[in-house]
Amino acid sequence: MSLAILLNRSARIFIDILVVLHCIGFIAVLWSGGYRLELFGLALKSHSLLPIVRGLFVLVLIRILLVSGLKNFLLVLVSITVTLLFSEIIIRIWDPPLAQPSLVQVHRASEVYDWELIPGAKGVGGAGEIIQINSSGFRDIDRPVRKPPGVKRVAVLGDSFTFGMSVNLQDTYVKKLEKLLQVEHPNVETLNFGVIGYHMWQYLTLLDTKVTEYEPDLIVIGLFLDDITLSVPPYTKTKQWKAHNPFEIIVPEKHKGSVFRLWNFIRNFNELLETKYRYKRGYKYLRGIEDRKQMIGPGSPAHEYYLAQIGELDEQQYREFRTAIRQLADITRHLNIPTIIMYIPDASQLKEPNRQHVNRFVKKTANNAGIPIIDVTPEFEQVADPRVLYLFPLDAHTSPEGHELMATVLAREIKKQKLLPDTVSE
């Protein structure tokens, strides 16, 4: 046996071993988010698919070259190029959100709302949820502004919980409510006007500038504890105020210039995987409700959420919220549109009466303004394992199960109080 043949066989065996190791690494990252091994004093680790895919691609090419020779290797390269181009065409026709230049960027600065959703934008959230904004600038399917005959509309306003952060649109309480109401009203439409990070003043502005154009028969306001912290437009207090997008994503230069949708798809999928399993790389990552309680409270007693929970915000914030709720009542009463408020609890408030001052304050304020209110906190507390209602360890927002429970409670209250015309009470 010649030396050249011996070297070729040895190289092929070595490459085969590396290919197998890369395949094992690929499966490990895809399955569990990463791996770390100690081998002969060397630390082998990876929490990203891209280096493994690139390494595997190079190894396979070398293996083909060793087995097939240069001529056949060039033919294989041509075949691979054609396959990639065909895949690029398919991705462009399919046009999934994952093929966009970056993951989520569906917000922009707004002189009216400070920030708003970009009409027609689409992307993928950090939890892998598909986000698509309709042509009117809210997270829902396209709806005609004029309400079709026989249709009843429920307009739902709120922040990230209503928007459905970390869940798909159909898993939000807004869409689950639609299905529940359609049992008695087949032509009910629920319109999701939720925007991540919005506060009370933005709900009022949205109601005045956009929501009422859709002729709603009922308005639902999904309130979270931080909604009481900012009830007046910031431009009324700061002359130098300038609209901004608090969710601005600075995309690396190498991503900005990417024109290949297939590469975008691969890169974004990898980033989703890294986000989902980021706690495996040592990031501070809330594992559950007890961690949340520590983070908001003993671990950070000056946290605005904690101050809101225990009733120690600045008195001016409470006064401004009362005024905003009265404005909400005046607007909807003038328009003759029934309105209901739903209070959504943070996980750290469950079975913690001392942290529910904000619940009591919001309820009293709404009652004084004559607006029906439902606090779903007691319903959450009755669940044997309330962790299932939230997305821990991935996220502190409500899970599809949490949204389902909120929709059930809300639908029951709407029916009980006959807030939708022709709703039949039990």
JOUR-V421723 format. One record per helix or strand of 3 or more residues. SS is the DSSP state (alpha for helix, beta for strand). FROM is the first residue (numbers start at 1). TO is the last residue. If there is no record, write none. Layout:
ss={SS;SS}
from={FROM;FROM}
to={TO;TO}
This chain:
ss={alpha;beta;beta;alpha;alpha;beta;beta;beta;beta;beta;alpha;alpha;alpha;beta;alpha;alpha;beta;alpha;alpha;alpha;alpha;alpha;alpha;alpha;alpha;beta;alpha;alpha;alpha;beta;alpha;alpha;alpha}
from={3;35;42;49;97;107;114;122;130;152;160;169;173;188;200;211;218;225;234;253;261;278;289;304;315;338;347;353;357;372;377;386;400}
to={32;39;46;94;99;110;117;124;132;158;163;171;181;192;209;214;223;228;236;256;276;281;295;310;335;343;349;355;369;375;381;389;416}
